[in-house]
């Protein structure tokens, strides 16, 4: 019995030892095997626009090495403008000095005279003149800078408000006639400008005017704020009849493209949209931005779109008061083909932070103002 038991014990021990040996060899083999790291999924070549209602993939066709915005002004600009005939770009500093932008040389100072308390600035249809208001808001003074002879042409002191009327020599505005506010036509001349009254007891004060043609009319909007419902009207300059353009909305902010073909619109509750003259949306998708961040040229829209849109802030008031600054991406949209693409993203390795406003297309280049440093920039398209 004992020899049999001993044989069985020895056999069991050999089996156990063999199992342990196999296990050791197997685990060592696993431990020395080189394990490859998991591969990332291949890039799709597109990225999603921030704040879209639909999950739409866009072609990221811009290259950071080929399309880069360039600062072209030496100093800070209150406003810039472009002369359409020559393509020359000028800017007005916050102190009222005027410079001609030069790509290769220092900017040329064409007017050293300073102006205090600049309020507004707007270029004429050709860009030859710049209409400026300054001084006390309760009693603004107005003048036009002429790029040809480099001088200021003051408007009569009774002019309280003015806007361009479709030609360099024509303005529309509000004139104080011995205490009576009168909507008037103002014709510029080398001597004293002539004033033609159109409508007396004009009561729509604190409004912004924009001249539109075909037919000739004034587009009037109240100053935007979320605290009240802003309104907009059209005034036919032939019949002098008013027509409401939009129902009142809080925070209503409106900005026409230079050619008068696209109206960029924002309201506190309705958000942003781009409309044709028939008030039809031309956007195939929804983006969040402000009207002053957009322009259009020959059917193509350019917009600076904030990478993050702060819906909890008081809009649009916080943005216009500079209590809110944005980091923007620049997009373009062809309204004929609906091709939508990103041109560049700001705040990266090669591009500084950009809060872009007042973009303007000129001869294959897009100019704009950066609110962070007040500089005039341009990007070759």
C-alpha positions in Angstrom: 0.0 0.0 0.0 2.8 2.4 0.9 4.7 2.1 -2.4 1.5 2.8 -4.3 0.6 5.9 -2.2 4.1 7.2 -2.6 3.9 6.8 -6.4 0.6 8.7 -6.5 2.0 11.5 -4.4 5.0 11.9 -6.6 2.9 11.9 -9.7 0.6 14.6 -8.3 3.6 16.7 -7.3 5.1 16.5 -10.8 1.8 17.6 -12.3 1.5 20.6 -9.9 5.2 21.6 -10.6 4.6 21.3 -14.3 1.5 23.6 -14.1 3.4 26.2 -12.1 6.3 26.1 -14.6 3.9 26.7 -17.5 2.2 29.5 -15.7 5.5 31.3 -14.9 6.7 31.0 -18.5 3.4 32.3 -19.9 3.2 35.3 -17.6 6.8 36.2 -18.3 6.1 36.1 -22.0 3.1 38.4 -21.5 5.2 40.8 -19.4 7.9 41.2 -22.1 5.5 41.6 -25.0 5.5 45.2 -26.4 1.9 46.6 -26.4 1.1 49.3 -28.9 -0.8 52.4 -27.8 -4.3 52.9 -29.1 -4.5 55.0 -32.2 -6.5 58.2 -32.4 -9.3 58.2 -34.9 -8.4 59.8 -38.2 -9.1 63.5 -38.5 -12.3 64.4 -40.4 -11.0 67.6 -41.8 -13.8 69.7 -40.4 -15.0 71.3 -37.2 -18.3 72.5 -35.8 -19.2 76.1 -35.7 -19.8 77.3 -32.1 -23.4 78.0 -31.2 -25.0 76.3 -34.1 -28.5 74.9 -33.6 -27.7 72.0 -36.0 -24.7 69.8 -35.7 -23.1 70.8 -39.1 -19.6 69.8 -40.0 -17.7 72.6 -41.8 -14.6 72.2 -44.0 -11.7 73.8 -42.3 -10.0 75.1 -45.4 -8.0 77.8 -43.8 -4.3 77.3 -43.1 -2.7 79.1 -40.2 0.5 79.4 -42.3 -1.3 80.9 -45.4 -4.1 83.1 -44.0 -3.0 85.3 -41.2 -4.4 88.7 -40.2 -1.8 91.4 -40.1 -1.8 94.6 -38.1 -1.4 97.5 -40.6 -1.8 100.6 -38.4 1.1 101.9 -36.3 -1.3 103.3 -33.7 -4.7 103.0 -32.2 -7.7 103.8 -34.3 -11.1 105.3 -33.4 -12.3 104.5 -36.9 -10.7 103.5 -40.2 -12.0 104.0 -43.7 -11.0 103.2 -47.3 -11.1 105.4 -50.4 -12.7 103.3 -53.1 -11.0 104.9 -56.1 -7.5 104.5 -54.8 -7.7 101.7 -52.2 -6.0 103.9 -49.7 -6.7 103.2 -46.0 -6.9 106.0 -43.4 -7.6 106.0 -39.7 -8.7 108.5 -37.2 -7.0 108.2 -33.7 -9.0 108.7 -30.5 -7.3 112.2 -30.2 -8.6 113.2 -33.7 -5.4 112.9 -35.7 -5.5 111.3 -39.1 -3.0 108.9 -40.6 -2.6 107.2 -44.0 -1.7 103.5 -43.6 1.5 102.4 -45.3 2.5 98.7 -45.6 6.2 99.3 -45.9 6.8 102.7 -44.3 5.6 104.3 -41.1 2.1 105.6 -41.3 1.9 109.1 -42.8 0.3 111.7 -40.5 -1.9 113.8 -42.8 -3.6 115.9 -40.0 -2.0 116.6 -36.6 -4.9 118.7 -35.3 -6.5 117.1 -32.3 -10.2 116.8 -31.5 -11.6 116.3 -28.0 -14.5 113.9 -27.1 -14.9 112.1 -30.4 -18.4 110.5 -30.6 -19.0 109.1 -34.1 -17.3 108.8 -37.4 -18.6 107.6 -40.8 -17.1 107.6 -44.2 -18.8 109.0 -47.3 -20.0 106.7 -50.1 -16.7 107.1 -52.0 -14.5 107.2 -48.8 -13.2 110.6 -49.8 -14.7 112.3 -46.7 -15.1 111.3 -43.1 -18.1 112.7 -41.2 -17.3 113.2 -37.5 -19.2 114.3 -34.4 -17.5 115.4 -31.2 -18.0 117.4 -28.0 -20.8 117.3 -25.5 -23.4 114.7 -26.4 -26.2 117.2 -25.6 -24.9 119.6 -28.2 -22.7 117.8 -30.6 -20.5 119.6 -33.2 -20.1 118.1 -36.7 -17.5 118.3 -39.4 -16.1 116.4 -42.4 -12.5 115.6 -43.1 -11.5 115.8 -46.8 -8.7 113.3 -47.8 -7.9 115.3 -50.9 -6.8 118.6 -49.3 -6.4 117.2 -45.7 -8.6 119.7 -44.0 -11.7 119.7 -41.8 -14.9 121.3 -43.2 -17.2 122.3 -40.2 -20.9 122.0 -40.5 -23.2 124.8 -39.2 -23.6 124.9 -35.5 -27.3 124.3 -35.7 -26.8 120.7 -37.1 -27.6 118.3 -34.3 -27.3 115.0 -36.3 -26.2 114.0 -39.8 -25.7 111.0 -42.0 -24.6 110.5 -45.6 -27.2 110.7 -48.3 -25.8 108.5 -51.0 -23.4 111.0 -52.5 -20.4 112.7 -51.1 -22.0 116.2 -51.3 -25.3 115.3 -49.7 -26.3 114.8 -46.0 -29.5 114.2 -44.2 -29.9 115.3 -40.6 -31.6 117.1 -37.8 -31.2 120.9 -37.6 -32.2 123.1 -34.7 -34.2 126.0 -36.1 -34.6 128.3 -33.2 -35.6 125.5 -30.9 -37.5 123.5 -33.5 -36.0 120.2 -34.5 -36.2 119.9 -38.3 -35.4 116.9 -40.5 -33.3 118.5 -43.3 -31.3 118.0 -46.4 -27.8 119.4 -46.1 -25.7 120.0 -49.2 -22.0 120.4 -48.7 -20.1 123.1 -50.6 -16.7 124.8 -50.4 -18.5 127.8 -49.0 -21.3 127.5 -46.5 -23.4 124.3 -46.7 -27.0 124.9 -47.8 -29.9 123.5 -45.7 -33.3 122.5 -47.0 -36.0 121.7 -44.4 -38.0 118.5 -45.0 -40.1 117.9 -41.9 -40.5 120.3 -38.9 -41.1 119.2 -35.3 -39.2 116.0 -35.9 -39.6 114.1 -32.7 -37.5 110.9 -33.3 -34.5 112.0 -31.4 -31.7 109.7 -30.2 -32.0 107.6 -33.4 -29.5 106.4 -35.9 -30.0 107.2 -39.6 -28.9 105.2 -42.7 -29.7 106.3 -46.2 -30.9 103.6 -48.6 -31.7 103.9 -52.3 -34.2 102.5 -54.8 -36.3 104.2 -53.6 -34.5 106.9 -51.7 -35.4 106.5 -48.0 -34.0 106.8 -44.5 -33.7 103.8 -42.3 -34.1 104.9 -38.6 -33.3 102.9 -35.5 -33.3 103.6 -31.8 -30.2 103.0 -29.8 -30.1 99.4 -28.8 -30.6 98.3 -25.2 -32.0 95.2 -23.4 -33.8 97.6 -21.0 -36.5 98.6 -23.6 -38.1 97.5 -26.8 -36.2 99.2 -29.7 -38.0 100.2 -32.9 -37.0 100.7 -36.5 -38.7 102.7 -39.3 -38.3 103.6 -43.0 -39.0 107.2 -44.1 -39.8 107.7 -47.8 -37.9 110.8 -48.8 -40.3 111.6 -51.6 -43.6 111.2 -49.7 -42.2 111.8 -46.2 -44.3 108.9 -44.9 -43.1 106.6 -42.1 -43.4 102.8 -42.1 -42.5 100.5 -39.2 -39.8 98.1 -40.3 -39.8 95.6 -37.3 -42.0 95.0 -34.4 -40.4 96.5 -31.2 -37.9 94.1 -29.5 -35.6 94.4 -26.6 -31.9 94.9 -27.5 -32.7 95.5 -31.2 -29.4 96.3 -32.9 -29.3 96.7 -36.7 -26.4 97.3 -39.1 -26.5 97.5 -42.9 -23.7 96.2 -45.1 -21.9 99.0 -47.1 -23.8 98.1 -50.3 -27.2 98.1 -48.5 -28.0 94.6 -49.6 -27.7 92.8 -46.3 -29.1 93.8 -42.9 -27.5 92.3 -39.9 -29.8 92.0 -36.9 -29.6 91.2 -33.3 -32.1 91.2 -30.4 -31.9 90.0 -26.8 -34.4 87.3 -27.3 -34.2 86.7 -31.1 -30.4 86.4 -31.4 -28.5 87.1 -34.6 -29.6 86.9 -38.2 -28.7 88.3 -41.7 -31.6 89.5 -43.9 -32.0 90.6 -47.5 -34.0 93.8 -48.2 -37.2 91.7 -48.2 -36.4 90.8 -44.6 -35.8 87.1 -45.5 -33.0 85.3 -43.7 -30.0 84.4 -45.9 -28.3 82.2 -43.3 -28.6 78.5 -43.7 -27.7 77.9 -40.1 -27.7 79.8 -36.8 -24.7 81.6 -35.4 -24.3 84.0 -32.4 -22.6 87.3 -33.0 -23.3 91.0 -33.2 -24.2 93.1 -36.3 -21.1 95.3 -36.2 -19.0 92.2 -36.5 -20.2 91.5 -40.1 -20.1 92.8 -43.6 -20.8 91.6 -47.1 -19.5 92.0 -50.6 -21.0 90.7 -53.8 -23.1 87.9 -52.2 -20.4 86.9 -49.7 -20.9 87.5 -46.0 -17.9 87.8 -43.6 -18.6 87.6 -39.8 -16.4 87.5 -36.7 -18.1 84.8 -34.5 -17.2 84.6 -30.7 -15.7 81.3 -29.7 -17.8 81.5 -26.5 -21.0 83.4 -26.3 -22.0 84.5 -22.9 -25.8 84.3 -22.9 -26.1 85.2 -19.2 -24.7 88.7 -19.7 -26.8 91.8 -20.5 -26.8 91.8 -24.3 -26.1 93.8 -26.3 -25.4 96.5 -23.7 -22.4 94.8 -22.1 -20.7 94.4 -25.5 -21.2 98.0 -26.6 -20.0 99.3 -23.2 -17.0 97.0 -23.5 -17.9 95.2 -20.3 -17.8 92.1 -22.5 -14.9 91.3 -24.9 -14.8 88.3 -27.2 -12.3 86.0 -28.8 -13.4 85.5 -32.4 -13.1 83.2 -35.4 -13.6 84.7 -38.8 -16.1 82.9 -41.1 -17.4 83.5 -44.6 -20.6 82.5 -46.3 -21.5 82.5 -50.0 -25.2 83.3 -50.0 -25.5 81.8 -53.5 -24.0 78.4 -52.9 -24.3 78.4 -49.0 -20.7 77.4 -48.8 -19.7 78.2 -45.2 -16.0 78.1 -44.1 -13.7 79.3 -41.4 -11.0 81.7 -42.5 -9.0 81.7 -39.2 -9.2 81.3 -35.5 -7.7 83.9 -33.2 -5.8 83.6 -29.9 -3.4 80.9 -31.2 0.3 80.5 -31.7 0.4 82.8 -34.7 -2.7 85.0 -34.2 -3.4 87.2 -31.2 -6.7 87.5 -29.5 -9.1 89.3 -31.8 -12.4 91.0 -31.0 -13.2 92.1 -34.5 -15.6 94.9 -35.5 -16.4 97.0 -38.6 -15.0 94.5 -41.2 -14.7 96.0 -44.7 -13.9 94.2 -47.9 -11.6 96.0 -50.4 -9.8 94.5 -53.5 -9.4 91.0 -52.1 -8.6 92.1 -48.6 -10.7 92.3 -45.5 -9.9 95.1 -43.1 -11.2 95.3 -39.5 -10.7 96.9 -36.2 -9.5 94.8 -33.2 -11.1 96.1 -29.9 -8.2 94.6 -27.8 -5.5 97.0 -29.1 -7.5 99.4 -31.2 -5.4 98.5 -34.2 -6.5 98.2 -37.9 -5.8 94.8 -39.3 -6.3 93.2 -42.7 -6.3 89.6 -44.1 -5.6 88.6 -47.7 -8.5 86.5 -49.0 
